[in-house]
Amino acid sequence: MPGFDRISELPESLISQILLHLPTKDSVKTSVLSTRWKNLWLNVPGLDLNCRDFPFDNNNEKVLIDFIDRFLQFNNESRLLKFKVNYSRDEIIKFSDRIRDAVNRGIRVLDVVSNTYYQDADDGLVYPCIEFMPLNLYTSTTLVSLKLSFSGLADPGFVYMPCLKFMHLREVRWHSSGTMNLEKLVSGCPVLEELIYLCDDELVVTRVRSRSLKRFSIPSEHSISCFRSVAQTFEIDAPGLEYMSLKEDHFDRFVVKNLTSLFMIDLDIKFIFGFGRMFDPEDLAKRNEIRDFLTGISIVRHMIISHQTVKALHIYSKVGSIPKFNNVSRLQAEFPSSLLQFLPAFLESFPNLKHLILVNPFMFLA
């Protein structure tokens, strides 16, 4: 029948689950539909807010906090499944207290993006405002997905998140004590399957050790500074890893260990040291590093490589032998026309190749 409202006949529990998949601003809009819908959005077991949804004025911080507090206090004994907040205007004082409350409510998904900055009075430069996560986060028994951007991670002394499967860390800051790091965080997540990591902290060694990890990525982020005071090494030891994507030369050295399950790899690295510098083929240590890296991923079956990686391998091939990738059956490579003379020698490293896709990365550039 035209105009018949079937949704309103659904039980409130089902409506709440439907609204859970909408941004909170949209679920709030349903409150004008009828008296029954007035407070239904408060029963939704999740919060998905963006500060841009609130009026931009001097009271923006208070309005946002009051809204979050009202939501958390309504049915405060019920379980909360999702807590997702993006704030980028003003620093929110004691925002971690709200995250602590959400964790205590048994959230499964935590997604916090902070793009707030301050200008230093001494040097005049702009720096991100970092608020450290509450300590109860590290022992959450319900969290399945954790995504943090521009947040701080202190050392709780003990990390155990038995249900966490997905972790995305972008520009997090580790506590200055140096006792908290990625290795300690990952080691407390026994069922972690996917890790996306991008960080600009100048740690000498960043290490990941996990038997459960299946997917690992370092995405491209051109805003990351290439001017560093220390050489940085990234090391991964993950016998269950099936997919790895390295799209950022933030680290000077990549060390891979026990990648015995690796099926697919996507490479866009230049093996550089410092801003824009290709490695020196006369640098024996660097040559050994590249050789060990290639040998460590040689079990892979599907490979995708960018023109920058092809160029680096071309330089390396003049002073060292590219190992055989006997298991690779599918290869996708960006080959600029200037390197086509390298193609026959390059393909000799893939004796069992069945599918080859070559792309000219500069074909569509004017």
C-alpha positions in Angstrom: 0.0 0.0 0.0 1.5 3.4 -1.0 2.6 5.5 1.9 2.5 2.6 4.4 5.1 3.0 7.1 6.5 -0.5 7.6 9.7 0.6 9.4 7.8 2.1 12.4 6.2 -1.3 12.9 9.6 -2.9 13.6 10.6 -3.6 17.2 12.8 -0.9 18.7 15.7 -3.2 19.1 15.8 -3.9 15.4 15.4 -0.2 14.5 18.4 0.6 16.8 20.5 -2.0 15.0 19.6 -0.3 11.7 20.4 3.1 13.0 23.8 1.8 14.3 25.0 1.7 10.7 24.3 5.4 10.2 26.3 8.4 11.3 24.8 9.7 14.6 23.8 13.0 12.9 21.5 11.0 10.6 20.0 8.9 13.4 19.2 12.1 15.4 17.3 13.4 12.4 14.8 10.5 12.8 13.6 12.0 16.1 11.3 14.4 14.2 9.4 11.5 12.5 7.0 10.9 15.4 6.7 10.8 19.2 7.9 7.2 19.2 11.1 8.2 17.3 11.9 11.1 19.5 14.5 9.3 21.7 15.2 6.2 19.6 18.6 7.5 18.6 19.6 7.5 22.2 19.1 3.7 22.3 21.4 3.1 19.4 24.4 1.0 20.8 27.0 3.2 19.0 28.2 6.7 18.5 29.6 8.0 15.2 30.3 11.8 15.4 32.3 14.3 13.4 32.9 17.7 15.0 32.1 19.3 11.6 28.5 18.3 12.2 28.4 20.9 15.0 28.2 24.7 14.7 31.6 26.4 14.5 31.7 28.9 17.4 33.4 29.4 20.7 31.1 26.9 22.4 31.9 24.1 19.9 33.9 22.1 22.4 31.2 22.3 25.1 28.4 21.5 22.8 30.2 18.4 21.5 31.1 17.2 25.0 27.6 17.8 26.3 26.2 15.8 23.4 28.6 12.9 24.1 27.8 13.0 27.8 24.1 13.0 27.2 24.4 10.0 25.0 26.7 8.1 27.4 24.5 8.8 30.4 21.3 7.6 28.7 20.8 3.9 29.4 24.3 3.9 30.9 24.0 0.3 32.0 23.5 -1.0 28.5 26.3 -2.2 26.3 27.9 0.1 23.8 29.2 -1.5 20.6 30.8 1.4 18.7 32.5 4.7 19.7 33.7 6.7 16.7 34.6 10.4 17.0 36.5 12.7 14.7 37.4 16.1 16.2 39.6 18.7 14.5 38.8 22.1 15.8 39.7 22.5 19.4 41.5 20.4 21.9 38.9 18.5 24.0 40.0 18.5 27.6 39.6 15.1 29.3 38.3 13.5 26.2 40.0 10.3 27.2 37.6 10.1 30.1 34.7 9.6 27.6 36.7 6.9 25.9 37.3 5.2 29.2 33.6 5.2 29.9 32.9 3.8 26.4 35.5 1.0 27.0 33.8 0.2 30.3 30.5 -0.2 28.4 32.0 -3.1 26.4 32.6 -1.4 23.0 33.7 -3.6 20.1 34.8 -0.8 17.8 36.8 2.3 18.8 37.7 4.8 16.1 39.2 8.1 17.3 40.7 10.8 14.9 42.2 13.9 16.4 43.3 16.6 14.0 43.8 19.4 16.6 46.9 21.5 16.7 48.6 24.2 18.7 51.2 26.8 17.9 54.3 26.8 20.0 55.0 30.1 21.6 58.8 29.7 21.3 59.4 28.5 17.8 56.1 29.5 16.2 55.7 26.0 14.7 52.4 24.1 14.7 52.3 20.7 16.5 49.5 18.2 17.0 47.7 18.1 20.4 48.2 14.6 21.7 45.8 13.1 24.3 46.8 9.8 25.7 44.3 6.9 25.7 42.9 5.7 29.0 44.7 2.8 30.6 41.6 0.5 30.6 41.8 0.4 26.8 44.8 -2.0 27.0 42.8 -4.6 28.9 39.5 -4.5 27.0 38.0 -7.9 26.7 35.5 -6.9 24.1 37.3 -4.6 21.6 37.5 -6.2 18.1 38.6 -3.2 16.1 40.9 -0.3 17.1 41.7 2.7 15.0 43.6 5.7 16.4 44.9 8.8 14.6 47.1 11.4 16.3 46.6 9.8 19.7 49.0 9.0 22.5 49.7 5.5 23.9 51.1 5.3 27.4 52.7 2.3 29.1 50.0 0.6 31.2 52.5 -2.1 32.4 50.3 -4.8 31.0 48.5 -5.3 27.7 45.9 -7.9 27.0 43.1 -7.5 24.4 42.0 -11.0 23.8 39.4 -10.2 21.1 41.2 -7.5 19.1 41.5 -8.5 15.4 42.0 -5.2 13.5 44.3 -2.4 14.5 45.0 0.8 12.5 47.5 3.2 14.0 48.2 6.5 12.3 50.6 9.1 13.7 50.3 7.7 17.3 52.8 8.9 19.9 54.4 6.5 22.3 55.1 7.6 25.8 58.4 9.3 26.3 59.5 6.7 28.8 60.4 4.4 25.9 58.9 1.4 27.6 55.7 1.4 25.4 56.1 0.4 21.8 54.4 -1.4 18.9 55.9 -4.7 19.8 54.5 -4.6 23.3 51.1 -3.6 22.1 50.9 -6.3 19.4 52.2 -9.0 21.8 49.1 -8.4 24.0 46.7 -9.1 21.1 46.8 -12.9 20.6 44.2 -13.0 17.8 45.2 -9.9 15.9 44.8 -10.5 12.1 45.2 -7.1 10.5 47.6 -4.2 11.3 47.9 -0.9 9.5 50.7 1.2 10.8 52.0 4.7 10.0 54.0 6.6 12.5 56.5 9.5 12.4 58.1 8.9 15.8 61.8 8.6 15.6 62.2 5.1 17.1 65.5 3.3 16.3 63.7 0.0 15.9 60.0 -0.7 15.4 59.2 -4.4 15.7 56.2 -6.6 15.1 56.1 -10.1 16.3 52.8 -12.0 15.9 51.8 -15.6 15.2 48.2 -14.6 14.4 48.8 -11.7 12.0 47.6 -12.3 8.5 47.6 -8.8 6.9 50.1 -5.9 7.4 50.3 -2.6 5.7 52.4 0.6 5.8 50.3 3.0 3.6 51.6 5.9 1.7 51.5 9.3 3.5 53.4 12.0 1.6 53.1 14.4 4.6 55.4 12.1 6.7 58.7 13.9 7.3 61.8 12.3 5.6 64.2 14.5 7.6 65.2 12.3 10.5 68.0 12.5 13.1 68.3 8.7 13.5 68.3 5.7 11.1 65.2 3.7 11.6 64.6 -0.1 11.2 61.3 -1.9 10.8 61.3 -5.6 11.6 58.4 -8.0 11.2 58.3 -11.6 12.3 55.0 -13.2 11.4 54.8 -16.8 10.3 51.1 -16.6 9.6 51.3 -13.4 7.4 49.5 -13.8 4.1 49.5 -10.2 2.7 52.0 -7.4 3.1 51.9 -3.9 1.6 54.8 -1.5 2.0 54.0 1.9 0.5 56.2 4.2 2.5 60.0 4.8 2.8 59.7 6.2 6.3 62.0 3.4 7.5 65.7 3.2 6.4 65.8 -0.6 6.7 63.2 -3.4 6.4 63.9 -6.7 8.1 61.6 -9.7 7.5 61.7 -13.0 9.4 59.7 -16.2 9.1 57.2 -15.0 6.5 56.5 -18.7 5.7 52.8 -18.1 4.7 53.2 -15.0 2.5 50.9 -15.2 -0.5 50.8 -11.6 -1.8 53.0 -8.6 -1.5 52.6 -5.0 -2.8 55.8 -2.9 -2.8 56.3 0.8 -3.4 59.6 1.4 -1.6 62.9 2.7 -2.9 65.2 1.5 -0.2 66.3 5.0 0.4 68.3 6.7 3.1 67.3 10.2 3.8 65.0 12.5 1.7 64.9 11.5 -1.9 68.2 9.6 -1.9 68.4 6.3 -3.8 70.7 3.8 -2.1 74.4 3.8 -3.0 75.2 0.5 -4.9 78.7 0.6 -3.4 77.2 0.5 0.1 77.8 -3.1 1.0 75.6 -3.0 4.1 72.7 -1.7 2.1 73.2 -4.3 -0.6 73.1 -7.1 2.0 70.0 -5.5 3.5 68.2 -5.6 0.1 69.4 -9.1 -0.6 68.1 -10.4 2.7 64.8 -8.6 2.3 64.2 -10.1 -1.2 65.2 -13.5 0.1 62.9 -13.2 3.0 59.9 -12.6 0.7 60.9 -15.1 -2.0 58.1 -17.5 -1.0 55.4 -15.1 -2.2 53.0 -16.1 -5.0 51.5 -12.8 -6.1 53.6 -9.7 -6.4 52.8 -6.1 -7.2 55.6 -3.6 -7.5 55.8 0.1 -8.4 58.1 1.8 -10.8 60.1 3.1 -7.9 60.8 -0.4 -6.6 61.6 -1.6 -10.1 64.1 1.3 -10.4 65.7 0.3 -7.1 66.0 -3.3 -8.2 67.5 -2.2 -11.5 70.3 -0.4 -9.6 70.7 -3.4 -7.2 71.0 -5.8 -10.1 74.2 -4.1 -11.3 76.0 -5.2 -8.1 74.0 -8.1 -6.8 71.8 -11.0 -8.0 68.0 -10.8 -7.6 66.9 -14.0 -6.0 64.6 -16.4 -7.8 60.9 -16.1 -6.9 60.0 -19.7 -7.9 56.5 -19.5 -6.4 55.3 -16.3 -8.1 52.7 -17.1 -10.7 51.2 -13.6 -11.0 53.2 -10.4 -11.3 52.0 -6.8 -11.8 54.8 -4.3 -12.3 55.0 -0.6 -13.3 57.7 -0.5 -16.0 58.6 3.0 -17.4 59.8 2.9 -21.0 63.2 4.0 -19.8 63.7 0.7 -17.9 62.4 -1.7 -20.6 65.9 -2.9 -21.3 65.9 -4.3 -17.8 62.7 -6.3 -18.3 64.3 -9.6 -19.8 66.8 -9.9 -16.9 64.1 -9.0 -14.4 61.7 -11.7 -15.6 64.5 -14.3 -15.2 63.8 -14.1 -11.5 60.3 -15.4 -12.1 60.7 -18.8 -13.8 57.2 -20.1 -13.1 55.3 -16.9 -14.0 51.8 -17.5 -15.6 50.2 -14.0 -15.5 52.1 -10.8 -16.2 50.7 -7.3 -16.2 53.0 -4.4 -17.2 51.9 -0.9 -16.7 53.6 2.3 -17.9 53.1 4.7 -14.9 53.7 7.8 -17.0 51.4 6.8 -19.9 48.7 9.3 -19.0 50.9 12.2 -17.9 50.8 15.3 -20.1 
